[in-house]
Amino acid sequence: MFFAFVRKEGKHVLRDRRSLLILLGLPVVMMTLFGFALSNEVKNSNFIVVDRVPDAESIALTARLDESRYFTFVGKVRDEAEIQSYFRRGAARLALVFPAGFDHEMRHLGHSQLRLIADDSDPNTANTVSSYASVIIAQYQAELASGPPGSGGISVEARMLYNPQLKSSYMFVPGVMTLIIMLLGAMMTSVSIVREKERGTMEVLLVSPMNPLMVITGKAVPYMLLCLVDVLIILLLSYGVLDMPGGANIPLLIAESTLFILTTLALGLVISNAVQQQQTAMFVSLVGLLMPSLVFSGFMFPIENMPLPLQVISHVVPTRWFYQIASSIMIKHLGFAAVIKPTLVLVGMTLALLMVSWRTFKQRL
């Protein structure tokens, strides 16, 4: 009897494709993400060099960093003022500033000073990148010390931009704001519409004089307003309690948040069209969106540290683009010109999701 029951349950699981997908697919996805994406190492970080008068030693040290797996050389500038443009675009995480006569000072004075400037909008990554660079420079210095007489030493001075106090809230607030909007917007919309299906009231709404698509839109509007209230609460806590730096363009941030809310609501509509039960809608919204949103946003783990296939996947995750927008506005105090690309990506995603939800919407249940 017992074995018959076990056999019956086994057949039931094999017939239930959704359960089978969860049982077999979820472990694969989780192991892939935790094995490849979730790493404490920060590799392939872009760096630039400020070297007004290049010499043999500055070129050799730059090449040493570029040869390591932790850094990628992306350009040379002649003035420290140009560092800001690289950091604002996210094109570099670290800058090496060589003094004029770097080679001469090391070989004749026995000492030279090298400055490291890091983009500290993400304190953990900035500290890690600076530490990697310091270790490589120390190894290079040790090789010079063991070389012929006259080889000099290097003194490293590290400086952090955007977050010199190393406050974790500077990274924490934009990331949590992104996750909250994503989960609430998608989950509340999808569960609300699926609830109508379960109760049988959706049929009544669909036969009402109002256009069915207007019915769905009307149900989404209240959740959009609630999400905007959440944004305002987050901003009040950020600047009133967590000591986020002032000077951000708040109207621009609210406008971008509204766009991201529209993206999450459109995603919720797609989910509601695909499922028929509240539990399923909640599972897809929480479990199915939480992990990709957390991993691929760049909030906790650098995207450039992931394998190339996962980096490609991150481009279709909306949280990646909004986190980039939120951190640029709240931490770096940039304007609309600096976030045009992620804004256009979110606009495209929103339109695509709305089109999919319209195509898959069933006017007859």
C-alpha positions in Angstrom: 0.0 0.0 0.0 2.8 2.3 1.0 4.8 1.6 -2.2 1.6 2.1 -4.3 1.2 5.5 -2.8 4.8 6.4 -3.5 4.4 5.2 -7.1 1.3 7.3 -7.5 3.0 10.4 -6.1 5.9 9.8 -8.4 3.7 9.7 -11.4 1.8 12.8 -10.3 5.1 14.8 -10.0 6.2 13.6 -13.4 2.9 14.8 -14.9 3.1 18.2 -13.1 5.5 20.1 -15.3 5.6 23.1 -13.0 6.6 21.0 -10.0 9.1 19.2 -12.2 10.6 22.4 -13.4 11.0 23.6 -9.8 12.5 20.4 -8.5 15.0 20.0 -11.4 15.5 23.6 -12.7 15.8 25.6 -9.5 18.8 23.7 -8.1 20.6 24.1 -11.4 19.9 27.8 -11.5 20.8 28.3 -7.8 24.1 26.4 -8.1 25.0 28.2 -11.3 24.4 31.6 -9.7 26.1 30.9 -6.4 29.0 29.1 -8.1 29.8 31.7 -10.7 28.2 35.0 -9.9 28.4 35.2 -6.1 32.1 35.8 -5.6 34.0 38.0 -3.1 36.7 38.6 -5.7 36.6 41.7 -7.9 38.2 40.9 -11.3 38.6 42.8 -14.5 38.2 46.2 -12.9 38.9 49.0 -15.4 41.6 51.5 -14.4 43.1 54.6 -15.9 46.4 56.3 -15.5 47.3 60.0 -15.0 50.8 60.2 -16.3 51.9 63.6 -17.5 55.4 62.6 -18.3 55.5 58.8 -18.9 58.8 57.1 -18.1 60.1 53.5 -18.0 59.0 52.8 -14.5 55.5 54.2 -14.8 54.9 52.3 -18.0 56.2 49.1 -16.4 54.0 49.4 -13.3 50.9 50.2 -15.5 51.7 47.0 -17.5 52.0 45.0 -14.3 48.5 45.9 -13.2 47.1 45.4 -16.7 48.6 41.9 -16.8 46.9 40.8 -13.6 43.5 39.2 -13.7 42.1 41.9 -11.4 42.6 45.0 -13.7 42.1 46.1 -17.2 43.8 49.2 -18.5 41.3 51.4 -20.4 43.1 54.7 -21.0 45.6 57.4 -20.1 44.7 61.0 -19.2 46.9 64.0 -18.5 44.9 65.7 -15.9 43.2 64.5 -12.7 40.1 66.5 -13.6 39.4 63.9 -16.4 39.1 61.1 -13.8 35.6 62.3 -12.9 34.4 61.8 -16.4 35.5 58.1 -16.4 34.0 57.5 -12.9 30.7 59.2 -13.8 30.3 57.0 -16.9 31.2 53.9 -14.9 34.1 53.4 -17.3 36.7 52.9 -14.6 36.9 52.0 -10.9 40.4 53.1 -10.2 42.9 55.8 -11.2 46.7 55.7 -10.7 48.3 59.1 -10.5 52.0 59.1 -11.3 54.1 62.2 -10.3 56.3 63.9 -12.9 59.7 62.3 -12.8 58.5 59.1 -11.2 61.4 57.0 -12.5 64.0 59.7 -11.5 62.7 60.0 -8.0 62.8 56.3 -7.4 66.3 55.8 -8.8 68.0 59.0 -7.5 66.0 60.0 -4.4 65.2 56.4 -3.3 61.5 57.2 -2.9 58.5 58.2 -4.9 54.8 58.7 -4.2 52.0 57.1 -6.2 48.3 58.0 -5.6 45.4 55.7 -6.0 41.9 57.3 -6.5 38.9 54.9 -6.4 35.3 55.3 -7.2 33.8 54.8 -3.8 30.1 54.9 -4.7 30.4 51.2 -3.9 32.6 51.1 -0.7 33.2 47.4 -0.6 34.4 47.2 -4.2 36.5 50.3 -3.9 38.3 48.9 -0.8 38.9 45.6 -2.6 40.2 47.2 -5.8 42.5 49.5 -3.8 43.8 46.6 -1.8 44.5 44.6 -5.0 46.4 47.5 -6.5 48.4 48.1 -3.3 49.4 44.4 -3.2 50.6 44.5 -6.9 52.5 47.7 -6.3 54.1 46.2 -3.1 55.2 43.2 -5.1 56.7 45.4 -7.8 58.5 47.5 -5.1 59.9 44.3 -3.6 61.3 43.3 -7.0 62.9 46.8 -7.3 64.5 46.4 -3.8 66.0 43.1 -4.8 67.4 44.6 -8.0 70.6 46.5 -8.6 71.7 49.4 -6.3 69.8 52.6 -7.0 66.4 51.0 -7.2 63.9 53.0 -5.2 60.7 52.6 -3.2 57.1 53.6 -3.8 54.8 55.3 -1.3 51.1 54.7 -2.1 48.4 57.3 -1.1 44.8 56.0 -1.6 41.9 58.4 -1.8 38.2 57.6 -2.2 35.8 59.7 -4.4 32.0 60.1 -3.6 32.2 58.3 -0.3 35.3 59.2 1.7 33.7 58.1 5.0 33.1 54.6 3.6 29.5 54.6 4.7 27.7 51.4 3.5 24.4 53.2 3.4 25.6 54.9 0.2 25.4 51.6 -1.6 22.7 50.0 0.5 19.9 52.6 -0.1 19.8 52.5 -4.0 20.0 48.8 -4.0 17.3 48.2 -1.5 15.1 50.8 -3.1 15.5 48.9 -6.4 14.6 45.6 -4.9 11.5 46.9 -3.0 10.1 48.6 -6.1 10.6 45.5 -8.2 9.1 43.0 -5.8 6.1 45.2 -4.7 5.2 46.4 -8.2 5.3 43.0 -9.9 3.9 41.0 -7.0 1.0 43.2 -6.0 -0.2 43.7 -9.6 0.0 40.0 -10.5 -1.6 38.7 -7.3 -4.4 41.3 -7.5 -5.4 40.3 -11.0 -5.1 36.5 -10.4 -7.2 36.9 -7.3 -10.0 38.1 -9.5 -9.6 35.0 -11.6 -9.8 32.7 -8.6 -12.9 34.3 -7.2 -14.7 34.3 -10.6 -15.2 38.1 -10.5 -12.8 38.6 -13.5 -15.6 37.3 -15.8 -17.9 39.9 -14.4 -15.4 42.7 -15.0 -14.7 41.5 -18.5 -18.4 41.6 -19.6 -18.8 45.1 -18.1 -19.2 48.1 -20.4 -15.6 49.1 -19.7 -12.9 47.9 -22.1 -11.1 44.8 -20.6 -7.7 46.4 -21.0 -9.0 49.5 -19.2 -10.1 47.2 -16.4 -6.6 45.8 -16.0 -5.1 49.3 -16.2 -7.4 50.6 -13.6 -6.4 47.8 -11.2 -2.7 48.7 -11.8 -3.0 52.4 -11.1 -3.5 52.1 -7.3 -0.4 50.0 -7.0 1.6 52.5 -9.0 0.5 55.2 -6.5 1.4 52.9 -3.6 4.8 52.3 -5.0 5.4 56.0 -5.4 4.5 56.4 -1.7 7.1 53.7 -1.0 9.6 55.7 -3.0 8.9 58.9 -0.9 9.2 57.0 2.3 12.5 55.5 1.2 13.8 59.0 0.3 12.7 60.4 3.7 14.5 57.7 5.5 17.5 57.9 3.3 18.1 61.6 3.8 16.6 61.9 7.3 18.0 58.9 9.0 20.7 57.2 7.0 22.6 60.4 6.2 22.7 60.1 2.4 24.7 63.0 0.8 22.6 65.9 -0.2 22.6 67.5 -3.6 20.8 64.8 -5.6 18.3 65.7 -8.2 15.2 64.5 -6.4 12.6 65.4 -9.2 14.7 63.4 -11.7 15.0 60.5 -9.2 11.2 60.4 -8.7 10.7 60.6 -12.5 13.1 57.7 -13.0 11.4 55.8 -10.2 8.0 56.3 -11.8 9.4 54.8 -15.0 10.8 51.8 -13.2 7.5 51.3 -11.4 5.8 51.2 -14.8 8.3 48.5 -15.8 7.5 46.4 -12.8 3.7 46.8 -13.2 4.1 45.7 -16.9 6.0 42.7 -15.6 3.3 42.0 -13.1 0.7 42.0 -15.9 2.7 39.5 -17.9 2.9 37.2 -14.8 -0.9 37.6 -14.2 -1.6 36.5 -17.8 0.6 33.4 -17.4 -0.7 32.0 -14.1 -4.1 31.2 -12.7 -3.5 30.9 -8.9 -2.4 33.4 -6.3 0.1 31.1 -4.8 1.8 30.7 -8.2 1.8 34.4 -8.9 3.3 35.1 -5.5 5.9 32.4 -6.0 6.9 33.7 -9.4 7.0 37.3 -8.1 9.0 36.5 -5.0 11.3 33.6 -5.8 11.4 34.0 -9.5 12.3 37.7 -9.4 14.1 38.1 -6.1 17.2 36.1 -7.0 17.8 37.5 -10.5 17.0 41.0 -9.2 19.5 40.7 -6.4 22.3 39.0 -8.3 22.2 40.8 -11.7 21.5 44.3 -10.4 25.2 44.9 -9.5 24.0 45.9 -6.0 25.9 43.1 -4.1 28.1 41.6 -6.7 30.0 43.3 -9.5 28.6 42.3 -12.9 32.0 42.4 -14.6 33.1 39.7 -12.1 30.6 37.2 -13.7 31.2 34.9 -16.6 30.3 36.4 -20.0 27.0 34.5 -20.4 25.7 35.8 -17.1 26.8 39.3 -18.0 24.7 39.0 -21.2 21.7 37.8 -19.1 22.0 40.8 -16.8 21.1 43.1 -19.6 17.5 41.9 -19.6 17.1 42.3 -15.9 15.4 45.7 -15.2 17.0 46.1 -11.8 20.5 46.4 -13.3 19.5 49.5 -15.1 17.5 51.2 -12.4 20.2 50.5 -9.8 22.7 52.2 -12.2 20.3 55.2 -12.4 19.6 55.4 -8.7 23.2 55.2 -7.6 24.3 57.7 -10.2 21.7 60.3 -9.1 21.8 59.6 -5.3 25.6 59.1 -4.8 27.3 60.8 -7.8 24.7 63.6 -8.1 24.6 63.3 -11.9 22.0 64.7 -14.1 19.8 63.2 -16.9 22.6 63.3 -19.5 24.5 60.6 -17.5 21.5 58.2 -17.3 20.1 58.5 -20.8 21.2 55.0 -21.8 19.6 53.1 -18.8 16.5 55.2 -19.1 16.0 54.3 -22.7 16.6 50.7 -21.9 13.9 50.8 -19.2 11.5 52.6 -21.7 12.1 49.8 -24.2 11.6 47.1 -21.6 8.3 48.7 -20.4 7.0 48.9 -24.0 8.0 45.3 -24.7 6.4 44.0 -21.6 3.2 45.9 -22.2 3.1 44.5 -25.7 3.6 41.0 -24.4 0.9 41.4 -21.8 -1.5 42.8 -24.4 -0.8 39.9 -26.7 -1.3 37.3 -24.0 -4.3 38.8 -22.4 -7.3 36.5 -22.6 -10.7 38.3 -22.7 -12.5 35.0 -22.2 -11.6 32.9 -19.2 
